[in-house]
């Protein structure tokens, strides 16, 4: 039981288990119940880590931008053992993760795991390479590649859209951005899958070593033979004599790979599913394609990729409404729960593609607001709109209750999305 006290003396509830298999099947009911319990609720993850869940929109937005909450994982890692409710599970966790981490340090010296001033410096340097012009220039290539994939699907009666469409588009776009040659992509994909699984197995450690060696060599090749890609630009960028070191370049490439495709895959998967389950919205879009940008914003709110959590820890006690979270505790901010807060969105469990979307938190908020949001929106719009235009009779091949969801502490996404193309 955490040693928190409430300023108004209201009792802090017992930690509840979150991220169970039942939760992944339907997180929104569980998150709504927790929102009604308290503004910050202590919860325990399946591997035994104690953390505080934030599920209200206002609180989420405030805490995302609160400098008392840190993302510096070099410090945060040392707090992990302190935040185990069950000593047995802590021992198992430490035995499995060895040095408290399944990733070598070089993969986490990036901006998402750092605070100012490091974050400010990294984001400024990367912002010089990751420009709006570069994203806009990708549009015709993304359209062409999507249409090729749709041609491939057209011959089949039944397909898994995660494998055939939702995964390949964002992954290939990231490979274009990083300048990963086509022949290397299947190996790159294998390491990437292992690394994002988050498991502390020897196989994952081997994948991280291979990934680092590969990225180091790729960076070297961009230095000697610069090409028209973001990694070549990142090697060159400098700001008043400052440049990214090789370790920072490796870490940045890794961040772009993970942040850039894991999330967008699930925007495409969850957004497509939402439309398959809401024929009226589908008809609205068919008659008025100008609604697509708003529809994508609504998919992000209704069942966004980062529904489950973004992570931080407190560097001093932080009051959240009536609850005081002590210093040195983990805080998980559920962006999906924030998007369904009835205090912010009327009838929040209803998909409404005509809703207005100011100040959404689906891409975070504050200094860590998603760097790739314009690219993700572009990919989401192109892929989902072209899919439904090409296959007007597209429908789910199984009952919604048979769909299997991934068990991730951060992401909400489908294992498979089986559909009948109607051909
Ligand atoms: C940060 C969501 C796609 C690159 C974030 C954060 C969120 C997010 C919530 C902030 C996390 C936090 O504060 O803890 C999403 C969603 C996406 C998406 C929902 C797709 C629908 C992308 C893409 C890229 C990207 C396509 C790049 C190619 C980044 C980077 C950061 C970030 C570099 C770190 C920014 C910083 O720390 O300053 N994203 N993202 N994301 N995202 Fe995305």
Boltz pocket constraint, residues with backbone or C-beta under 6 A from the ligand:
constraints:
  - pocket:
      binder: B
      contacts: [[A, 64], [A, 111], [A, 112], [A, 113], [A, 123], [A, 255], [A, 256], [A, 259], [A, 260], [A, 261], [A, 263], [A, 264], [A, 267], [A, 304], [A, 305], [A, 306], [A, 310], [A, 311], [A, 335], [A, 361], [A, 362], [A, 363], [A, 364], [A, 365], [A, 367], [A, 368], [A, 369], [A, 370], [A, 371], [A, 372], [A, 373], [A, 375], [A, 376], [A, 377]]
      max_distance: 6.0
